[in-house]
Amino acid sequence: MNQTFSDLADRLFQEKLSNPQPVTQNPESRSPVHVVYGGANLFNAGTIDKLGRIALASLETYAPNFVEFAGAMWLKGADILPKFTDLIEDLEFRLADNPEKVKTENYEAWFAWTIYNRVIEKLKREPIEDFRIDFEDGYGIRRDAEEDEHAMRASDELAKAFHQNNLSAFTGFRVKSFQTETYKRAVRTLDLFLTNFLEKTDGKLPENFVVTLPKIRQTAEVEVLCALLGEIEKENSLPENSIKIEIMIETPQAVLLLSELAEAGKKRLTSAHFGAFDYTASFGITADHQHLGHDACRFARQLMQINLAPLGIRLSDSVTTEMPVPVHRGENLSEKQRAENKRAVRLAWRKHFNNVTFSLINGFYQSWDLHPAQLAARYAAVYAFFLESADEQAARLKNFVGKATEAMLTGNQFDDAASAQGLLNFFIRAAQCGAMTEAEVQQKTDLSSAELKSASFVKIMELKK
């Protein structure tokens, strides 16, 4: 090689390439698999438990066993499961007695039974991972006095849940837009809610607490929110950047300003939620064609992944608008009415299951729920996604560990750490949400408990030295 050329290449590497911009990620932090939005007027300290009970009741009513559950969600292999009650009961008994044996004989039954029971366990243990008290679309436009009252009452109830240790792992509230028409109302709610809440908690904030800003059209809106939160922090003797924010990406302007919005949010910005329906409506796309798979939505999500994900900003996909609720109410229903109720609920479950799966396939591990009855389909889709992919992902991770170990022993550089971390994150998410147990993850990946708890591929390789 020409020496002058070689020297130039070395100098350019040192000046421009040797210190690439790092991907800002914290693999040890938990990522919720969903967020539930609920109107501020309805929130109280027992809301999380109540939503779990509603979700369980819906599951018990419209999918009373794992075979009906598999058929409702269209789990893989659902069509070959037994349909008669005595055969189902016999299969349930054998699965409970020796699931691994049945798994080798009838994988489809094991798969459906495992997901069904883990969904039930999740709904009993932790039905909601992330909850947003809503003063925007899920709340509507109300008289100022009424919203004032709800801001005070909802913050009272949140403080009560905080003291009772009855909050979801992630929580927060959404104010109205900072656009001209609703700015003053949004700011007043922001002030009333936070000031009252901090007074009731002696200036303490829950972990993973955020303020959500919707319908952003300019970076100044994020800058203003950050400045206002900074003032509230000063007034309440909180450290700078204690109150985190979350931004809604639901306008064309926001999609074009993603990098600028991230810069404006600085150390406060933790996540960004995509609003597919507001976004598509802004283009004049009619209701019949507003869905998560629309090309306009694919484009927006990809830009979010390109601009925000490398900064460690958590991304959430949008919502399924069809609610899994019965069309007939009351106790004395006819057989026809009961059948129509089951059909309506299951169709909505299936739509949500498919939407959640679509989001997961496209790298969005979180999306919205609007009704507690959606939770059964939510966790069914998430758990099916993780369990279906677990063997293949484990094999890839083991291969990366082997290559990294070989590189370490031979003094070479292993350059696929980012890909390996992504695979590790897959199993961390699976364990966090309940799709897999830690023991199952250890068995599949050959990683120890200490290695998994490190949540870092780099740290795992250090532990293996």
C-alpha positions as CSV (number, residue, x, y, z in Angstrom):
1,M,0.0,0.0,0.0
2,N,1.2,3.5,-0.8
3,Q,2.8,4.9,2.4
4,T,1.3,8.4,1.9
5,F,-2.1,6.9,1.4
6,S,-1.6,4.6,4.4
7,D,-0.6,7.5,6.7
8,L,-3.6,9.5,5.5
9,A,-5.9,6.6,6.3
10,D,-4.5,6.2,9.8
11,R,-4.7,10.0,10.5
12,L,-8.3,10.2,9.3
13,F,-9.3,7.2,11.4
14,Q,-7.8,8.8,14.5
15,E,-9.5,12.1,13.8
16,K,-12.9,11.0,12.6
17,L,-13.6,7.3,13.2
18,S,-11.9,6.1,16.4
19,N,-14.5,7.6,18.7
20,P,-17.9,6.9,17.1
21,Q,-21.0,8.4,18.7
22,P,-22.1,5.8,21.3
23,V,-25.6,4.4,21.4
24,T,-27.1,5.7,24.6
25,Q,-28.8,2.7,26.2
26,N,-29.3,1.4,29.7
27,P,-29.9,-2.3,29.4
28,E,-30.5,-2.6,33.1
29,S,-33.7,-0.4,32.9
30,R,-37.0,-2.1,32.5
31,S,-39.1,-1.6,29.4
32,P,-42.9,-2.0,29.7
33,V,-44.7,-3.9,27.0
34,H,-47.7,-1.6,27.0
35,V,-49.3,1.6,28.3
36,V,-52.9,1.9,29.4
37,Y,-54.6,5.3,29.0
38,G,-57.5,6.1,31.3
39,G,-59.6,9.2,31.8
40,A,-58.5,11.4,34.7
41,N,-62.1,11.7,35.9
42,L,-62.2,7.9,36.5
43,F,-58.9,7.4,38.2
44,N,-58.5,6.4,41.8
45,A,-56.1,4.6,44.0
46,G,-57.7,1.2,43.3
47,T,-57.8,1.6,39.5
48,I,-54.9,-0.8,38.7
49,D,-56.4,-3.6,40.8
50,K,-59.8,-2.9,39.3
51,L,-58.6,-3.1,35.7
52,G,-56.9,-6.4,36.5
53,R,-60.2,-7.8,37.8
54,I,-62.1,-6.7,34.7
55,A,-59.5,-8.2,32.5
56,L,-59.7,-11.6,34.3
57,A,-63.5,-11.6,34.3
58,S,-63.4,-11.0,30.5
59,L,-61.0,-13.9,30.0
60,E,-63.0,-16.2,32.2
61,T,-66.2,-15.4,30.4
62,Y,-65.1,-15.6,26.8
63,A,-62.1,-18.0,27.0
64,P,-62.8,-20.3,30.0
65,N,-60.1,-22.8,29.0
66,F,-56.9,-22.9,27.1
67,V,-58.4,-24.4,24.0
68,E,-61.0,-21.7,23.6
69,F,-58.3,-19.1,24.4
70,A,-56.2,-20.5,21.6
71,G,-59.1,-20.4,19.2
72,A,-60.0,-16.8,20.2
73,M,-56.5,-15.5,19.6
74,W,-55.7,-17.9,16.7
75,L,-52.6,-19.2,18.3
76,K,-50.5,-21.5,16.2
77,G,-51.9,-25.0,16.2
78,A,-55.3,-23.9,17.7
79,D,-57.1,-25.7,14.9
80,I,-55.8,-29.1,15.8
81,L,-56.6,-28.9,19.6
82,P,-59.4,-31.1,20.9
83,K,-62.9,-29.5,21.0
84,F,-64.7,-31.8,23.4
85,T,-64.8,-31.0,27.1
86,D,-63.7,-34.4,28.4
87,L,-60.7,-34.4,26.1
88,I,-59.7,-30.9,27.0
89,E,-60.0,-31.7,30.7
90,D,-57.9,-34.8,30.3
91,L,-55.2,-32.8,28.4
92,E,-55.3,-30.1,31.1
93,F,-54.7,-32.7,33.8
94,R,-51.7,-34.2,31.9
95,L,-50.3,-30.8,31.3
96,A,-50.5,-29.8,34.9
97,D,-49.0,-33.1,36.0
98,N,-46.1,-33.2,33.5
99,P,-45.9,-30.3,31.0
100,E,-42.5,-31.2,29.6
101,K,-43.8,-34.7,28.6
102,V,-46.8,-33.3,26.9
103,K,-44.6,-30.7,25.2
104,T,-42.7,-33.4,23.4
105,E,-46.0,-35.2,22.5
106,N,-48.3,-32.3,21.7
107,Y,-46.4,-29.1,21.4
108,E,-49.5,-27.1,20.2
109,A,-51.4,-28.0,23.4
110,W,-48.4,-27.1,25.6
111,F,-47.9,-23.8,23.8
112,A,-51.5,-22.7,24.2
113,W,-51.8,-24.0,27.8
114,T,-48.6,-22.3,28.8
115,I,-49.5,-18.9,27.3
116,Y,-53.0,-19.1,28.8
117,N,-51.8,-19.8,32.3
118,R,-49.1,-17.2,32.2
119,V,-51.6,-14.6,31.0
120,I,-53.9,-15.5,34.0
121,E,-50.9,-15.3,36.4
122,K,-49.9,-11.9,34.9
123,L,-53.4,-10.5,35.2
124,K,-53.5,-11.5,38.9
125,R,-49.9,-10.4,39.7
126,E,-49.3,-7.3,37.6
127,P,-52.1,-6.5,35.1
128,I,-50.8,-3.0,34.3
129,E,-47.1,-2.2,33.7
130,D,-47.6,1.4,32.6
131,F,-50.6,3.7,33.2
132,R,-51.3,7.2,32.0
133,I,-53.9,9.4,33.7
134,D,-55.4,11.2,30.8
135,F,-56.5,14.8,30.5
136,E,-56.5,14.7,26.7
137,D,-58.3,12.5,24.2
138,G,-59.4,10.0,26.8
139,Y,-60.8,12.8,28.9
140,G,-62.2,15.4,26.5
141,I,-63.0,19.1,26.8
142,R,-64.6,20.1,30.0
143,R,-65.4,23.3,32.0
144,D,-62.3,24.7,33.7
145,A,-63.7,24.2,37.1
146,E,-64.4,20.6,36.4
147,E,-60.9,19.9,35.1
148,D,-59.5,21.7,38.1
149,E,-61.4,19.4,40.4
150,H,-60.3,16.3,38.5
151,A,-56.7,17.4,38.5
152,M,-56.8,17.8,42.3
153,R,-58.7,14.6,42.9
154,A,-56.7,12.5,40.5
155,S,-53.4,13.7,42.0
156,D,-54.8,13.0,45.5
157,E,-55.6,9.4,44.4
158,L,-52.2,9.0,42.8
159,A,-50.6,10.1,46.0
160,K,-52.7,7.7,48.0
161,A,-51.7,4.8,45.6
162,F,-48.1,5.9,46.0
163,H,-48.3,5.7,49.8
164,Q,-50.1,2.3,49.5
165,N,-47.4,1.0,47.1
166,N,-50.2,0.3,44.6
167,L,-48.8,2.0,41.5
168,S,-47.9,0.4,38.2
169,A,-44.2,0.1,37.6
170,F,-44.5,3.0,35.2
171,T,-46.9,5.9,35.6
172,G,-47.7,9.5,34.8
173,F,-50.3,11.8,33.3
174,R,-51.0,13.4,29.9
175,V,-52.0,17.0,29.7
176,K,-53.6,18.7,26.7
177,S,-51.6,20.0,23.8
178,F,-49.4,23.1,24.1
179,Q,-51.0,24.5,21.0
180,T,-52.6,28.0,21.3
181,E,-56.2,26.7,21.9
182,T,-55.4,24.5,24.9
183,Y,-52.1,25.8,26.2
184,K,-53.4,27.7,29.2
185,R,-55.6,24.8,30.2
186,A,-52.7,22.3,29.9
187,V,-50.4,24.5,32.0
188,R,-53.0,24.9,34.7
189,T,-53.6,21.2,34.9
190,L,-49.8,20.6,34.9
191,D,-49.4,22.9,37.8
192,L,-52.4,21.8,39.9
193,F,-51.6,18.1,39.5
194,L,-47.9,18.2,40.2
195,T,-48.0,20.8,43.0
196,N,-50.8,18.9,44.8
197,F,-49.2,15.5,44.3
198,L,-45.8,16.6,45.6
199,E,-47.4,18.2,48.6
200,K,-49.2,15.0,49.4
201,T,-46.0,12.9,49.0
202,D,-43.6,15.3,50.8
203,G,-41.8,16.1,47.5
204,K,-41.3,12.5,46.4
205,L,-41.9,11.2,42.9
206,P,-42.7,7.6,41.9
207,E,-40.1,5.7,39.9
208,N,-40.6,5.9,36.2
209,F,-42.9,8.9,36.4
210,V,-43.6,11.0,33.3
211,V,-45.6,13.9,32.0
212,T,-46.9,13.2,28.5
213,L,-47.1,16.0,25.9
214,P,-49.5,15.3,22.9
215,K,-49.9,16.7,19.4
216,I,-46.5,18.4,19.2
217,R,-45.9,20.6,16.1
218,Q,-42.7,22.5,17.1
219,T,-39.7,22.0,19.3
220,A,-40.6,25.1,21.4
221,E,-43.5,23.1,22.9
222,V,-41.0,20.6,24.4
223,E,-38.7,23.4,25.5
224,V,-41.5,25.2,27.3
225,L,-42.6,22.0,29.1
226,C,-39.0,21.4,30.2
227,A,-38.8,25.0,31.5
228,L,-42.1,24.8,33.4
229,L,-41.1,21.5,35.0
230,G,-37.8,23.1,36.0
231,E,-39.7,25.8,37.8
232,I,-41.8,23.2,39.6
233,E,-38.7,21.3,40.6
234,K,-37.2,24.5,42.1
235,E,-40.4,25.3,44.0
236,N,-40.4,21.8,45.5
237,S,-36.7,21.4,46.1
238,L,-36.4,18.6,43.6
239,P,-33.1,17.8,41.8
240,E,-32.9,19.2,38.2
241,N,-34.5,16.9,35.6
242,S,-36.3,14.8,38.2
243,I,-39.6,15.0,36.4
244,K,-39.3,13.1,33.1
245,I,-41.3,13.7,30.0
246,E,-42.8,11.6,27.2
247,I,-43.7,13.0,23.8
248,M,-46.5,12.0,21.4
249,I,-45.5,11.7,17.8
250,E,-48.8,12.2,16.0
251,T,-48.3,15.1,13.6
252,P,-46.3,15.4,10.4
253,Q,-44.3,18.2,11.9
254,A,-43.2,16.1,14.9
255,V,-42.1,13.3,12.5
256,L,-39.8,15.8,10.7
257,L,-38.5,17.2,13.9
258,L,-37.6,14.1,15.8
259,S,-33.9,14.9,16.4
260,E,-34.7,18.4,17.4
261,L,-37.4,17.2,19.8
262,A,-34.9,14.8,21.4
263,E,-32.4,17.6,21.8
264,A,-35.1,19.9,23.3
265,G,-36.1,17.1,25.8
266,K,-32.4,16.6,26.8
267,K,-32.1,14.5,30.0
268,R,-35.9,14.6,30.7
269,L,-37.1,12.7,27.6
270,T,-37.6,9.0,28.3
271,S,-40.0,7.8,25.6
272,A,-42.0,8.6,22.5
273,H,-45.4,7.3,21.7
274,F,-46.8,7.1,18.2
275,G,-50.4,8.2,17.6
276,A,-51.4,6.5,14.3
277,F,-54.9,7.9,14.0
278,D,-54.2,11.5,14.6
279,Y,-51.2,11.2,12.3
280,T,-53.0,9.5,9.4
281,A,-56.0,11.9,9.8
282,S,-53.7,14.8,9.3
283,F,-53.1,13.6,5.7
284,G,-56.8,13.2,5.0
285,I,-56.7,9.4,5.1
286,T,-60.2,8.2,5.7
287,A,-61.2,6.2,8.7
288,D,-61.6,3.0,6.8
289,H,-57.9,3.1,5.9
290,Q,-56.5,4.3,9.2
291,H,-54.5,1.4,10.6
292,L,-51.1,0.5,11.9
293,G,-50.0,-1.1,8.7
294,H,-50.6,1.9,6.5
295,D,-47.5,3.0,4.6
296,A,-47.7,6.5,6.3
297,C,-47.4,4.8,9.7
298,R,-44.6,2.5,8.6
299,F,-42.7,5.6,7.4
300,A,-43.2,7.5,10.7
301,R,-42.2,4.5,12.9
302,Q,-39.0,3.9,10.9
303,L,-38.0,7.5,11.3
304,M,-38.7,7.2,15.1
305,Q,-36.4,4.2,15.2
306,I,-33.7,5.9,13.2
307,N,-33.8,9.2,15.1
308,L,-34.8,8.2,18.7
309,A,-34.0,4.6,19.4
310,P,-30.2,5.1,19.2
311,L,-30.5,7.7,21.9
312,G,-32.0,5.2,24.3
313,I,-35.5,6.8,24.0
314,R,-38.1,4.1,24.5
315,L,-40.6,3.8,21.6
316,S,-44.3,2.9,21.8
317,D,-46.6,2.0,18.9
318,S,-50.2,3.1,18.6
319,V,-53.6,1.7,19.6
320,T,-56.3,-0.8,18.5
321,T,-59.6,1.1,18.5
322,E,-61.9,-1.9,18.4
323,M,-62.9,-2.7,22.0
324,P,-63.5,-6.3,23.2
325,V,-66.8,-5.6,24.8
326,P,-70.1,-7.5,24.6
327,V,-72.9,-6.0,22.4
328,H,-75.6,-7.2,24.7
329,R,-75.7,-6.4,28.4
330,G,-77.6,-7.9,31.3
331,E,-77.9,-11.3,33.0
332,N,-81.0,-12.9,31.2
333,L,-79.5,-13.1,27.7
334,S,-80.6,-15.6,25.1
335,E,-78.2,-18.2,23.7
336,K,-78.0,-16.2,20.5
337,Q,-77.1,-13.0,22.4
338,R,-74.4,-14.8,24.3
339,A,-73.0,-16.2,21.1
340,E,-73.0,-12.7,19.6
341,N,-71.2,-11.3,22.7
342,K,-68.5,-14.0,22.4
343,R,-68.1,-13.4,18.7
344,A,-67.7,-9.6,19.2
345,V,-65.2,-9.9,22.0
346,R,-63.1,-12.5,20.2
347,L,-63.0,-10.5,17.0
348,A,-61.7,-7.5,18.9
349,W,-59.2,-9.7,20.8
350,R,-57.9,-11.1,17.5
351,K,-57.6,-7.7,16.0
352,H,-55.6,-6.5,19.0
353,F,-53.5,-9.7,19.1
354,N,-52.6,-9.1,15.4
355,N,-51.8,-5.4,15.9
356,V,-49.5,-6.1,18.9
357,T,-47.8,-8.9,17.0
358,F,-47.3,-6.6,14.1
359,S,-45.7,-4.0,16.4
360,L,-43.4,-6.5,17.9
361,I,-42.3,-7.8,14.5
362,N,-41.4,-4.2,13.6
363,G,-39.3,-3.7,16.7
364,F,-41.9,-1.8,18.8
365,Y,-42.0,-3.7,22.1
366,Q,-44.6,-1.4,23.6
367,S,-48.0,-0.1,22.4
368,W,-51.2,1.2,23.8
369,D,-54.2,-0.4,25.5
370,L,-57.4,1.5,26.0
371,H,-59.7,-1.0,27.7
372,P,-58.8,-3.7,30.4
373,A,-60.4,-6.4,28.3
374,Q,-57.6,-5.8,25.7
375,L,-55.1,-7.0,28.2
376,A,-55.8,-10.7,27.6
377,A,-55.0,-10.2,23.9
378,R,-52.0,-8.0,24.8
379,Y,-50.2,-10.6,26.9
380,A,-51.3,-13.5,24.7
381,A,-49.6,-11.8,21.7
382,V,-46.5,-10.8,23.7
383,Y,-46.0,-14.2,25.3
384,A,-46.6,-16.0,22.0
385,F,-44.0,-13.8,20.3
386,F,-41.4,-14.5,22.9
387,L,-42.0,-18.2,23.2
388,E,-42.2,-18.8,19.4
389,S,-38.8,-17.1,18.9
390,A,-37.0,-18.2,22.0
391,D,-35.2,-21.3,20.6
392,E,-33.9,-19.4,17.6
393,Q,-32.9,-16.4,19.5
394,A,-31.1,-18.5,22.2
395,A,-29.1,-20.3,19.5
396,R,-28.0,-17.0,18.0
397,L,-27.0,-15.6,21.4
398,K,-25.0,-18.7,22.3
399,N,-23.2,-18.4,18.9
400,F,-22.3,-14.7,19.7
401,V,-21.1,-15.7,23.2
402,G,-18.9,-18.4,21.6
403,K,-17.5,-16.0,19.0
404,A,-16.8,-13.4,21.7
405,T,-15.1,-15.9,23.9
406,E,-12.9,-17.1,21.1
407,A,-12.0,-13.5,20.2
408,M,-11.2,-12.7,23.8
409,L,-8.9,-15.8,24.1
410,T,-7.1,-15.0,20.8
411,G,-6.7,-11.3,21.6
412,N,-9.0,-10.2,18.7
413,Q,-11.8,-7.7,18.7
414,F,-15.4,-8.9,18.7
415,D,-17.4,-6.4,16.7
416,D,-21.0,-7.7,17.0
417,A,-21.6,-6.7,20.6
418,A,-24.6,-4.5,19.7
419,S,-26.3,-7.4,17.9
420,A,-25.6,-9.7,20.9
421,Q,-27.0,-7.0,23.3
422,G,-30.2,-7.0,21.2
423,L,-30.6,-10.7,21.6
424,L,-29.9,-10.5,25.3
425,N,-32.5,-7.7,25.6
426,F,-35.0,-10.1,24.0
427,F,-34.6,-12.5,26.9
428,I,-34.5,-9.8,29.6
429,R,-37.8,-8.4,28.2
430,A,-39.3,-11.9,28.1
431,A,-38.5,-12.5,31.8
432,Q,-39.6,-9.0,32.9
433,C,-43.1,-9.3,31.4
434,G,-43.7,-12.9,32.5
435,A,-43.4,-14.6,29.1
436,M,-40.6,-16.8,30.4
437,T,-39.2,-17.5,33.9
438,E,-35.6,-16.7,34.7
439,A,-34.9,-20.4,35.1
440,E,-36.2,-21.0,31.5
441,V,-34.1,-18.2,30.2
442,Q,-31.0,-19.6,32.0
443,Q,-31.7,-23.0,30.6
444,K,-32.1,-21.8,27.0
445,T,-29.2,-19.4,26.9
446,D,-26.7,-21.2,29.2
447,L,-26.3,-17.9,31.1
448,S,-26.1,-17.8,34.9
449,S,-28.4,-15.7,37.1
450,A,-25.5,-13.2,37.7
451,E,-24.9,-12.9,34.0
452,L,-28.6,-12.2,33.3
453,K,-28.9,-9.7,36.1
454,S,-25.9,-7.8,34.6
455,A,-28.2,-7.1,31.6
456,S,-25.1,-6.3,29.6
457,F,-23.4,-8.5,27.0
458,V,-20.1,-6.6,27.7
459,K,-20.4,-7.4,31.4
460,I,-21.2,-11.0,30.7
461,M,-18.0,-11.4,28.7
462,E,-16.1,-9.7,31.5
463,L,-17.6,-12.2,34.0
464,K,-16.4,-15.0,31.7
465,K,-12.8,-13.9,31.7
